[in-house]
Amino acid sequence: MHKNGVLILVPRQSDLLGIEAVLRPRVPNLAVISSALRPSAMWEEWKRIRRGEAPVVLGTRGAVFAPLQE
């Protein structure tokens, strides 16, 4: 089975929390990439994405660099 990652980009940081609140109950393995996160929290999200544990990534422009599965 081939796994693909999904990237959901939001235009503004302020939109992120509202969209996360809607998605989190429906997508339990959601990763959030945001400049508002502490560096250690950002690194933990990055590792989850890299290991394939979080196939759906929500974030602002910087999330385009997330190591999603192809």
C-alpha positions in Angstrom: 0.0 0.0 0.0 1.4 3.4 -1.0 1.0 6.1 1.6 0.8 9.8 0.6 1.1 12.7 2.8 -1.4 15.6 2.8 -0.4 19.2 3.4 -3.0 21.8 4.4 -1.7 25.3 4.2 -3.5 28.2 5.9 -2.8 31.8 4.9 -2.4 33.3 8.4 -1.3 32.1 11.8 -4.6 33.3 13.3 -6.5 30.9 11.0 -4.5 27.9 12.2 -6.2 27.4 15.6 -9.7 27.4 14.2 -8.9 25.0 11.5 -7.0 22.8 13.9 -10.0 22.7 16.2 -12.2 21.5 13.3 -9.7 18.9 12.0 -8.3 17.4 15.2 -11.4 15.3 16.1 -11.5 14.0 12.5 -7.8 13.5 11.9 -6.2 12.1 15.1 -2.7 12.0 13.6 -2.6 15.6 12.6 0.7 17.4 12.8 0.8 21.2 13.2 3.8 23.2 12.0 3.7 26.7 13.2 6.2 29.4 14.1 4.2 29.9 17.3 5.4 26.4 18.6 8.4 26.1 20.8 11.4 24.8 18.9 11.3 21.5 20.9 7.6 21.0 20.0 8.3 21.8 16.4 11.1 19.3 16.4 8.7 16.6 17.9 6.1 17.3 15.1 8.9 17.1 12.5 10.0 13.7 13.8 6.4 12.4 13.8 6.0 13.5 10.2 9.3 12.0 9.1 8.4 8.6 10.7 5.1 8.6 8.9 3.1 8.8 12.2 1.4 12.1 11.1 0.4 11.8 7.4 -1.6 15.0 7.5 0.2 18.3 8.2 -1.5 21.6 8.9 0.5 24.8 8.8 1.4 28.1 7.4 4.0 28.7 4.6 6.9 27.1 6.5 5.0 23.8 6.5 5.9 23.3 2.8 9.3 22.0 4.1 7.8 19.2 6.2 9.2 15.8 5.4 5.9 14.3 4.1 5.9 10.8 2.6 5.7 10.9 -1.2 
